[in-house]
Amino acid sequence: MKKMIGIACLVLLAGGAHASVVNFTAAEGYSGDGSSWASRLDAQTPTTGSSWDETAGSGTGRFRVDSSAGAVHLDGDAGYNKAIYQEALSSSMTEYTVGMKFSFNRDSAQLTTKANVIAVELTEVASGGNRLAMQLERQPNANSGKYRLSFWENTGSVNTSGNAGWSDETVWGFADAADTTSDDLWLGMTLYRGADASSWMVSGVLSNMLTGASVEMGTGVVGEFDTSSAYFTDDLYALMNSSNKDSEGNFSNRVVDQFSVTAIPEPATLGLIAGFGGAVLFIRRRFMM
């Protein structure tokens, strides 16, 4: 799988694009046991790729690296904390994709209100700011066994949102109430630049890496939306968001195994690779297992 990702990155870079894949391993310069304060993501000094900035409060370490497993564990006691990859994506690009491989545990108790399991986002400020977010959302009450993709942005004069991809929990690896652990999943979002700050579009995908099943949110769900002029002209940064607390969503043990960012200069053939690159690559992995 890593070889295929490497080939895809070379193809993208050959077209003037940018591609980064982070596996949180010791070979990349990451260290930690997944639980200690020293393991926190923003304390890392990677030897390959970029560093990270966490927006969490002091003394907490919301994202903690287990380098032996190549994983980041989320702190389930704190909600909506961000880990921003400190790699600027040039404003000259026309498509930006961020994705992550992750898994989580859940119990079958019903929720009283919907909750977001995890999210990938793009922001125009390296320390965190206005955001575009693609979220995995768990539904409440009698639909607590249902999930969907949810999009939210607050970068322009009017907030834009959308949702799609209603799916049963069995699609994501929960065979029954006793099965508490999801399969390995992939969550991705692609932002498409328009001619000006009033004509952006976005799409999303959630894929099961074991079975190849997936749901998508196409550009037709969200439509065009506007951003501030700064968002249109500034470099962009990709990030992951811890979303709701464990107790708010009846989930736990959220673990991220890979984080991926691509940016391409024009939506041609390479755009097809970048648009749902993570999902395509990981679905291919299924046939190698």
N, C-alpha and C positions, 0 to 999 in steps of 0.2 A: 504493500500500500504506500509506504513512504517513497519508494522508487517512483510510483506513478505520480504522486504529488510533486516530486522533484521534476519530472518531465513536464508536467503541466506548468510549473513555475517558469521553467526555461522557455517554453512556448510563449507564455504571457510576456516575459521580460524581453523576448526577441521582438515583440510587437510594440515596445516602448511602454509596457505596462509594469505594474508593481505587484509582487506577490510575497506574502510572508506566512509561514506556518509555524506555530509554537506547540511543542509537545510536553513542555515542563519537565524535561529530563535533566539528569546530571551532565549529559553530553552537551547540553545547551547552556550550562552554567548555573542551573537551578539547584537549590538545596533545601532540605527541610523534611520533617517527619509528618507533616499534614496537620499538626495540632498546636505546636509551640508558637510563641510570639515571634521567634526568629524565623519561622517558616512563612511569615506573611509575604504576600506577593510583592508589595512595594518596597520590601527590604532586599529583594533579589538584585544581583548584578549579572545578568545574562552575558555569556560570552558570544552568543549569536543573537541577532535580532535586537529588539528594543527593550527598554525597561518599562515599568508599569507605575501608575499613580493610582492609589486608592482614595476615594472620596469619603471613606468612613471616618468616624470620630476617633480621637486619640485613644491609644491603649487597648485596642480591640483586635485588630488583624482580621478583617472580615473574609479575606481570601488567603488560604494557607496551603503551601505547596508540599506535596509528598513526591519528592523527586525520584524515589526508588520505583514508584508506581507510574510516574509521569502523569500527575493529576493535581488539580486544585480543589480543595474542599471549601464549600461555602459555610459561613457561620449562619446557622438557621435561626439564631436569636435576634438578628438584626435585619431590618428590611430596607430594600432599595438603596443598597450600597453599590458603588461602581468601581470597576478596575479598568482603567483607561490605558490602552497600549500606546506608548509614547512615540509613535511613528507617524509623522505627518504625511497625509495623502494629498498630493498636489491638487490645487483647485483647477488645474488644467485638464484633469481627467473628466470623463463623461459617465462612467459607471463605477460604483463603489460597492463592494460586497464584503460583508462580515459574517462569519459563521462559527459555530462551536459544536464539538462532540461532547455529549453529556449523558448522565443517567441520574435517576432519583428514585427514592422509595416513597410510597404513599400508603395511607390506611384508607379503608373503605367508608369511614364515617362521613356523613353528609356535611357539606359546608353551608353556612348561613348566607354567605355572599361569595361571589367569584374571587379567585385569587390567581396571581401570576406566578408560575413556577420559576421561570428564568427568562432573561431577555438578552438580545444582542442589539447594539445601538451604534449610532454615529453622532458625533458632536463636533462643533467647530472650535472648541476650546480644549487645550491639552489638559487642563485641570478640571474639566467638567462644565457643561453649560446647557444651552438649549439642545433638545435631543430629538432624534428619530428612533423609535424603538419597535422591534418585532418581538412579541412576547408569546410564550406558551401559556394559555389561560385555562385554568380548571373551573368548571361550571358549578353553581350552587344547588342546594336542595336535592330534588329528585334527579337532577342532571349531574350530580357530583362524580359520576363515572364517565362524563363527557369532557372533551377538550377541544380547543380551537386556537387558531392563530389570531392575535390581536395586534393591530398597529396603532401607534400614537405618535403625533409630532406636535411640538409647541414652538416651532422656529419662526413662524410668520405672524401675520396680523390676526389670523383665525386658526385655532387649533383644528387639526385634521385627524380623524380616526377611522377605523374600519375593522372588520373581522370576517373570517372565512375559515373553511376547513373543519367544520364540525366533525368530530370523530369519537368513536367509542374507545375506552381505555384498553380494550383488547388489542387494538391496532398498535399500541405502544408497548406491549409486552406484559400487561397485567391480565393473566388468563382468568383469574377469579379473585374473590375477596381475600383468599389466603395467599395469593401471589402478590407480594409487596414491592417487588423490584422491577423497574422498567428495563427494556432492552436498551442498548446503546442507541442514542438518538442524535440527529443532526438538525440544528436550527440555523437558518440562514436568512439574510435580508440583503437585497440589492437596491441601491438608489440610482436612479437614472436622471442625469442632468438635462435640463431643458435649455432653451435659448436665453432665458433670463430667470430671475429669482421667483417668478410666478408660474413656472412650468416644470416642476420636479414630479417624478413618479417613483413608485416603490413596488417591489414584489417580495414575497416571502415563501419559505418552504420549511416543512418539518418532515423528516424522513426517519424511518426505522432502519438502522444500518444492518440489522440481522435479516429482516425479511424483504427489504426494499420498498415496503409500503410508504406512501407519502401523501401529504396534503399540501396544497399551495394557495397562496393569496396572490392573485394576478393584479396587474395595474388597474384593471377595470373596477376593482373593489374600492380602491382608494381614490383613483382619478388624479388629476393634477392638483398640486397644492403649492402655496407660496411660502417662501422663506424670507428672512431678513436679508438685506444686501450683504451683510457681513458673512452670513452663512454661505452665500453664493460665491463670495470672493476669497474667503479664508481657506486654508488647508483644513482637512477633516481628520478626525481621529476615531478609531473603532474601539469599542469597549463591550464588556459584559456587565450585566446588572443582576444583582441577587434577587431582585423583586420582593415578593411578600415573605414574611417570616414563616418558619415551619408551622407554627401554631395557627396561623391564619389560613393555611391551605391544606392542613393535614398531610403534609409531606415532610421528608427528611432526607439526610444523606445525599444532598445534591453535589455531584462531582463533575468537574469539567476536565476532560482528557486531552482536548486539543482546541486551539483557537486559530482561526484563519482569516486573513485579510487580503483582498485583491483590489486593484484599481486599474482601469484600462482607459486609453485615450479616445477610443471611438467604438461604438456599439456594432461592430461588424462580426466576423466569425469568432474572434476572440471573445466578444461579448457573450456569446452563447456559453462559452466555457466559464466565464466569470459569473454570469447571472445566477446559475445554480451549480457552480463548480463543486462546492463541498458535497452536495447531495449526489452529483454524478459520480464523483470519485469514490465516495463511500458505498454507493450501491454497487460499484464495480468490485469493491473489496469483498462483498458477499460471495462472489463467484470464485474468490481465491481461498476462502476459508475451508 
